[in-house]
Amino acid sequence: MHTFANYTENQLSELVIGLCREVHRELGPGLLESVYEEALVFELSQMGVYHERQKEIPVYYKERRLGVGFRADLIIEKKVLIELKSIQRLTDFDKKKTRNHLILTNLKRGLLIKF
């Protein structure tokens, strides 16, 4: 089986974008975000791409874990954060949330994907 661990963030991003196009081509627009996520996870699993789904992102303050936190829709190969949206238009809040996730995970690459 092919390994994706040595892929760069750019290579993984291109791979995910291609898979998202395939999912959208198959399912079309207007479905719930969870449906697109499930289909994308299926595609990633079929290819053997390591991914973490609904990954908890804790927030710490002075070494204390705060009661607030976030969840990333997907993290691919521990390198690329994926946020999926099934909405008419991406908002500044969606972009800010993705940036927050990147900061808290110390990841360099994030994709905010609108279906």
C-alpha positions in Angstrom: 0.0 0.0 0.0 1.1 3.5 -0.8 2.3 5.7 2.1 1.5 9.3 2.4 3.6 10.1 5.5 6.4 11.6 3.4 4.0 13.9 1.4 4.5 17.6 2.0 1.7 19.9 3.1 1.3 21.0 -0.5 1.1 17.5 -1.8 -1.5 16.5 0.8 -3.5 19.6 0.1 -3.6 18.8 -3.6 -4.7 15.2 -2.8 -7.5 16.4 -0.4 -8.8 19.0 -2.9 -8.9 16.3 -5.6 -10.8 14.0 -3.3 -13.2 16.8 -2.3 -13.9 17.4 -6.0 -14.7 13.7 -6.5 -17.0 13.7 -3.5 -18.8 16.8 -4.8 -19.1 15.4 -8.3 -20.7 12.2 -6.8 -23.0 13.8 -4.3 -23.7 17.2 -5.7 -24.5 20.4 -3.6 -26.9 21.0 -0.8 -26.3 18.0 1.6 -25.3 18.3 5.3 -21.6 18.8 6.1 -21.6 15.4 7.9 -22.5 13.6 4.7 -19.5 15.2 2.8 -17.2 14.5 5.7 -18.3 10.8 5.8 -17.7 10.5 2.0 -14.3 12.2 2.3 -13.3 9.9 5.1 -14.3 6.9 3.0 -12.1 8.2 0.1 -9.1 8.8 2.5 -9.5 5.4 4.0 -9.7 3.7 0.6 -6.4 5.3 -0.3 -4.7 4.5 3.1 -4.3 8.1 4.1 -3.9 8.5 7.8 -6.5 10.9 9.2 -8.0 11.9 12.5 -11.7 12.8 12.4 -13.4 15.3 14.7 -10.1 15.7 16.4 -10.3 17.5 19.8 -8.2 20.7 20.0 -7.7 21.6 23.6 -6.9 25.1 24.8 -4.4 25.7 27.6 -3.7 28.7 29.7 -0.7 28.8 32.1 -0.5 25.0 31.8 -4.2 24.6 32.8 -6.6 23.1 30.3 -9.5 25.4 29.9 -13.1 24.3 29.6 -13.3 25.6 26.1 -12.0 23.8 23.1 -12.4 23.1 19.5 -12.7 20.2 17.1 -11.1 19.9 13.7 -13.2 18.1 11.1 -10.1 16.3 9.9 -6.4 16.3 10.3 -4.5 14.6 7.5 -1.2 12.8 8.2 -0.7 15.1 11.2 0.2 17.9 8.7 -3.0 19.4 7.2 -6.1 20.6 9.0 -9.4 20.3 7.1 -12.5 22.3 7.9 -15.6 21.4 5.8 -18.6 23.7 5.3 -21.9 23.1 3.6 -23.1 26.7 3.5 -24.0 29.3 0.9 -21.0 31.6 1.7 -17.9 31.3 3.9 -17.9 34.0 6.6 -15.1 35.8 8.4 -16.0 33.6 11.4 -15.3 30.4 9.4 -11.9 31.8 8.4 -11.1 32.9 11.9 -12.1 29.6 13.4 -9.8 27.8 10.9 -6.9 30.1 11.8 -7.5 29.5 15.5 -7.3 25.8 14.9 -4.0 26.2 13.1 -2.6 28.3 15.9 -3.7 25.8 18.6 -2.4 22.7 16.7 0.8 24.3 15.5 0.0 23.1 12.0 1.2 25.1 9.0 -1.5 24.3 6.5 -5.3 24.4 6.8 -8.0 24.0 4.1 -11.4 25.5 4.6 -13.5 23.7 2.0 -17.0 24.7 1.0 -19.3 22.1 -0.6 
